[in-house]
Amino acid sequence: MKVWLNRESLNVEQSFKSYIFTIARNQAFNVLNKAANEILLKEAVFYESQKSHEYGDYAIREADCKKLRKQAMKQLPPKRRQIFKMSRKKGMSYEEISEELGISINTVRNQMSKALESMRGFFQLHDEII
């Protein structure tokens, strides 16, 4: 808004990027100074910034976890991955999976057990991300 209001007095020989940065910096300082003197504004500014920071941190961790899950699933053998997806993503029962794939329920149980064990091990190796 300030750029538009002061468009007549802009010096075209100066860096526009620096001009925008200076305006943004000064506006931020003005709001923070005002917030320091007004209790309600101070609470709003610092509460909202904390909330925003927490959400950003959560979003980053969530994205990392999704990426890690995909990597863990890629390491499963194809048939085991298929059984795992049918169970966890499609919500199919072991019996439904066995009927659709033409394998025994015990095979489905064993493959799921191995898939979960494999994924648990993968997550333990990469626990710094989680």
PAMARNU-149155 format. One record per residue (C-alpha): x, y negated, z negated; residue in one letter; chain. Coordinates in Angstrom, 2 decimals, m for minus. Example, Ala and Ser with C-alpha at 12.3 -4.5 7.8 and 13.67 -1.06 7.14 Angstrom:
<sites>
SITE        px        py        pz   resn   chain
SITE     12.30      4.50     m7.80      A       A
SITE     13.67      1.06     m7.14      S       A
</sites>
This chain:
<sites>
SITE        px        py        pz   resn   chain
SITE      0.00      0.00      0.00      M       A
SITE      2.84     m2.37     m0.87      K       A
SITE      4.45     m1.80      2.52      V       A
SITE      1.23     m2.73      4.29      W       A
SITE      0.63     m5.77      2.12      L       A
SITE      4.21     m6.99      2.62      N       A
SITE      4.53     m6.01      6.29      R       A
SITE      4.95     m9.64      7.38      E       A
SITE      8.02    m10.15      5.22      S       A
SITE      9.82     m6.86      6.02      L       A
SITE     13.40     m7.27      7.18      N       A
SITE     13.84     m4.97     10.19      V       A
SITE     17.61     m5.00      9.78      E       A
SITE     17.42     m3.32      6.36      Q       A
SITE     16.90      0.40      5.85      S       A
SITE     13.19      1.22      5.67      F       A
SITE     13.99      4.45      3.82      K       A
SITE     15.82      2.49      1.09      S       A
SITE     12.92      0.02      0.93      Y       A
SITE     10.38      2.84      0.38      I       A
SITE     12.63      4.49     m2.21      F       A
SITE     13.00      1.22     m4.13      T       A
SITE      9.25      0.63     m4.12      I       A
SITE      8.58      4.18     m5.35      A       A
SITE     11.23      3.93     m8.06      R       A
SITE      9.94      0.58     m9.29      N       A
SITE      6.34      1.80     m9.32      Q       A
SITE      7.38      4.87    m11.34      A       A
SITE      9.25      2.69    m13.84      F       A
SITE      6.27      0.35    m14.13      N       A
SITE      3.89      3.21    m14.88      V       A
SITE      6.27      4.75    m17.41      L       A
SITE      6.82      1.39    m19.15      N       A
SITE      3.09      0.82    m19.28      K       A
SITE      2.57      4.37    m20.55      A       A
SITE      5.09      3.83    m23.32      A       A
SITE      2.98      0.93    m24.62      N       A
SITE     m0.49      2.39    m24.12      E       A
SITE     m1.28      5.52    m26.13      I       A
SITE     m4.04      6.86    m23.87      L       A
SITE     m2.00      6.33    m20.73      L       A
SITE      1.06      7.87    m22.37      K       A
SITE     m0.90     10.98    m23.25      E       A
SITE     m2.35     11.23    m19.74      A       A
SITE      0.99     10.73    m17.97      V       A
SITE      2.98     13.14    m20.09      F       A
SITE      0.19     15.71    m20.43      Y       A
SITE     m0.42     15.78    m16.67      E       A
SITE      3.27     15.96    m15.85      S       A
SITE      3.69     18.89    m18.26      Q       A
SITE      0.68     20.64    m16.73      K       A
SITE      2.04     20.05    m13.23      S       A
SITE      5.46     21.39    m14.22      H       A
SITE      3.94     24.51    m15.78      E       A
SITE      1.81     25.17    m12.70      Y       A
SITE      4.79     24.71    m10.38      G       A
SITE      6.88     27.07    m12.48      D       A
SITE      4.05     29.63    m12.52      Y       A
SITE      3.58     29.37     m8.74      A       A
SITE      7.29     29.99     m8.17      I       A
SITE      7.31     33.00    m10.48      R       A
SITE      4.15     34.36     m8.85      E       A
SITE      5.69     34.05     m5.39      A       A
SITE      8.84     35.80     m6.62      D       A
SITE      6.78     38.64     m8.09      C       A
SITE      4.82     39.11     m4.86      K       A
SITE      8.04     39.24     m2.88      K       A
SITE      9.50     41.75     m5.32      L       A
SITE      6.36     43.93     m5.12      R       A
SITE      6.61     44.00     m1.34      K       A
SITE     10.27     44.98     m1.53      Q       A
SITE      9.47     47.75     m4.02      A       A
SITE      6.72     49.10     m1.76      M       A
SITE      8.97     49.01      1.30      K       A
SITE     11.37     51.37     m0.48      Q       A
SITE      8.70     54.03     m0.90      L       A
SITE      8.54     56.83      1.68      P       A
SITE      5.76     56.16      4.24      P       A
SITE      3.29     58.82      3.00      K       A
SITE      3.81     57.81     m0.66      R       A
SITE      3.36     54.14      0.26      R       A
SITE      0.12     55.01      2.06      Q       A
SITE     m1.21     56.89     m0.97      I       A
SITE     m0.18     54.05     m3.27      F       A
SITE     m1.92     51.43     m1.11      K       A
SITE     m5.08     53.52     m0.87      M       A
SITE     m5.19     53.85     m4.64      S       A
SITE     m4.15     50.35     m5.71      R       A
SITE     m5.23     48.10     m2.87      K       A
SITE     m8.33     49.88     m1.60      K       A
SITE     m9.33     51.13     m5.05      G       A
SITE     m9.86     54.69     m3.84      M       A
SITE     m9.96     57.56     m6.31      S       A
SITE     m7.44     60.40     m6.09      Y       A
SITE    m10.24     62.67     m4.87      E       A
SITE    m11.19     60.26     m2.07      E       A
SITE     m7.55     59.95     m1.03      I       A
SITE     m7.08     63.73     m0.99      S       A
SITE    m10.18     64.18      1.17      E       A
SITE     m9.20     61.44      3.63      E       A
SITE     m5.61     62.64      4.01      L       A
SITE     m6.43     66.35      3.81      G       A
SITE     m4.09     67.02      0.88      I       A
SITE     m4.71     68.36     m2.61      S       A
SITE     m5.56     66.13     m5.56      I       A
SITE     m2.42     67.39     m7.31      N       A
SITE     m0.31     66.16     m4.39      T       A
SITE     m1.97     62.75     m4.67      V       A
SITE     m1.30     62.69     m8.44      R       A
SITE      2.32     63.71     m7.96      N       A
SITE      2.92     61.16     m5.21      Q       A
SITE      1.31     58.38     m7.28      M       A
SITE      3.39     59.36    m10.29      S       A
SITE      6.57     59.26     m8.20      K       A
SITE      5.56     55.96     m6.59      A       A
SITE      4.91     54.34     m9.97      L       A
SITE      8.15     55.70    m11.40      E       A
SITE     10.10     54.45     m8.38      S       A
SITE      8.51     51.00     m8.58      M       A
SITE      9.10     50.78    m12.34      R       A
SITE     12.77     51.55    m11.76      G       A
SITE     12.95     48.93     m9.00      F       A
SITE     11.40     46.29    m11.28      F       A
SITE     13.80     47.16    m14.10      Q       A
SITE     16.73     46.57    m11.77      L       A
SITE     15.28     43.19    m10.80      H       A
SITE     13.94     42.11    m14.20      D       A
SITE     15.79     38.76    m14.08      E       A
SITE     13.16     37.56    m11.57      I       A
SITE     10.20     38.77    m13.61      I       A
</sites>
